[in-house]
Structures are given as C-alpha cells and as structure tokens.
C-alpha cells in the first residue's frame, strides 16, 4: 500500500462497492494526486464544522476532525462527499476533502464524476489558490489522458470544459451549479 491507496477500515459502515478497487492508478495519476494533496495540505475544516446530530454522532465528528481524509476509506469518503453541505459541513469544508475525493473518483470507486464536480463547484473561488487550480487541472489532465490511452472518453458530458470554467472563475465568483448534463444523478 502506498500513500495513494486507501486504508481498509470503515467508520460509517461497509460499502463493498465503494471499497472495491476498480482501477490501479498509473504512476502519472498517482504523482498528480500527490501534487494535489500537497496543494490542499493547508485546507482545514471550519471552526464551526458541524453535522446533523441525527446522521452523525459526536464520535463521528471527532473522527472527521482528527483523521486526515487520505487515511479514510473510499466508503467513508463516499459518504462524506455525498453529504457535504447538506447534512455535514459547509462549502468552506469541501477543500479539506478534495484530495481524498479525487483519489476515490480516479480509482473508479465510491464517487461518480458528477458528484465530485458538484462539490468542487461549491468551493468559493477565494479558496482557489493558483497552486490548487494548477494541481486540480493537472490531476484531471492525467486522469483523462490515462483513460484516453485506453480508448475511453470521459469527456462525453463536457467535464473538461466545465473544469476549465470552474477553475477560471474570478475571485469571489458565485458557486457553479448544474454545470453539466446528468448533474442531479
């Protein structure tokens, strides 16, 4: 197991589909994910980070506050990404989970592309440093190139154009809602 492989113990239940690795990541994608993790290393949960008390216990919140997201399982990251800004956290908290969400997305487990992009679109552009923008762009370029080399076009719903539009938003721009077909899946 290297630093881009998720651990195997779930906090929020077991979802075998989420934890079953579909794809082994090539070196270029792993390198891009490491760069992404470095770019987002300073991201923190907000001081008022909270969750629905019916959905998450105090122990769950403590787990989220103390365990780095890259040490969480794909299943846990899937649960977090699905609930971010609805029953857990705020748009400010999304950046903290970005490297783990993309790792799960790129491995073909836990998260649909549209769900991850929906969360990325909710991050305030004031939180997008040049380093974060470049790292996200590079990570997605490596992801698309890897699949294109295998004859798979992941751009069918317009992901590349949407990623560029999202990353090129001016400071303090509104969140990007419903950028691509199938957004509500």
N, C-alpha and C positions, 0 to 999 in steps of 0.2 A: 504494500500500500504506500503510495507517495502522497504528497501534500494536496493533490487534486482528486484523491479518492475519498469518498465519504466514509464515515465510521459505520458501524453496523448495529448500534443500539438506539431504538426509537424512544422518544419521550411521549409523543402524542399518539400512541397506538401503532399498530403494524399495518402497513400497506405494502404488500409484497410487490405489486406492480410498480410502486414508486421506488422501491429499493432494488429491483432487478435491473442490473446494468444492461442497457441495450447496446451501447457502443463504447468501445475502448477509444479513448481520445488519442489522436496522433500528437507527436511532440510539438508541432506548431500551435495546436489548440491549447495544449497544457501550458505552454510558455505564455500565450496570450492571456490565459486565465490567471496565471501567476502575476503578470503585469497588472491585470485588472484588480486583483486582491491588493497589490501594493498601492495602486491609485486610490483605492477606497479604504485603506488601512486606518485613516483618521476618522472615518464615519462612526458615529456613536448614536445610541438610542437617545431620544429626547429625555430631558429631565422628568417630564410628566408622562413618560411612556406608561400606558395603561392598556388593559384589555377587559373585555366583557367578563364580569365575575361569574356568569353562568357557563361560559365557554372555557375559561382558563382559571386555574387555582392560583393562590399566592405562590405556591411552589413552582408552577409553570412560569410565572412572571420572573421569579428569581432565576430559573434555568435560562430564560431568554436574556436576562441581564448579565449573566455570568459566563455562559458558554459561548465562545466565538462561533458565529454561524457556519464557518467552514469545518467545525467539529461536530455539527449536527448532521443527522441522516438526511437523505433525499426525502424520505417520507415527512420528516419534521419540517423541512424547508418547504415542501409542497403545501402542508397545512398552513404554515405561516404566510406564504405568498398568496394563497387563496383568501386568507382572512385579513391581510394587511389593509388598513384604513377602514375596514368595516367593523370587525369585532376586536381588532388588535392594532395598536399604534396609530400613527398619523402619517401623512405624506413625508414628513421630515424623517421618519424612521426607515423608510424604504431603502435609502442608500446603504444603510448598515447591512442589509441582507443581499445586496446586488451580487457580489462575487459568488455566494452560495447558490443563489437562484440561477445564475447563468451556468454554473457548473452542473447543476441538476438538469437544466434545459439542454445543454450541449451533450450530455450523456444519454439523452433520449428517455429520461425517466422523470417522474414527478410533476413536470410542468409542461403545459402547452406553450408554444411560442407566443400566441396571442395573450395569454395570461401574464407572462413576463413583460411583454411590451406594454401592456396596460399599466402595470405597476411602474415601469420606467417612465412612462408618460406623466405620471402623477408627481414625480420629483420636481421640486421647484428648481428653476434654472439657476437660482443663486447658489445652489449646491453643486452645480456642474463646473468644476474647475477644468482648465484646459487639459490637465493630466487625466482626469476622469473621462472627459469626452474622447480623447485620443485612445485611451485604454478600451473603452467600450467599442469604439469604431474598429479598432484592431482585433478585438475579440470576435466581433461579428464577422469581420472580413475573413478571419481564419476559419470560423465555423462554416460560412457559406462556401469558401474555397475547398474545404475538405469534402463537403457533400457534392459540390460541382464536379470534383475529380472522380467521384463515383457515379456521375450521371444523374444526380438528384438536384433538382432546382427548388430550393427552399424559399425562393422569392415570389412564388406564384401569387400570394395575396398582397404583394407590394411592400414586404418588410424592409428591403434596402432603402427605398425612398422614404419610408416612414422613419427609420432610424436616423437618416441624414436630417430630415426635417426636425425631429425631436432634439438631436444634438446641436443643431444650428439655431435653435430658438434664442432670441436675445435675452439678456438678464431680466429677471422678474416677469418673464412671459407667463401666460396662463398655462395650466396643465394641458396636455394634449389628450383629448377624449375621443374615443371611437375613430382611430386613425385608419383602420383597415377593415375590409370585409370580414365577417365572421367574428368580430370583436367580442360579441356577447356570448360566445360559446362557453 
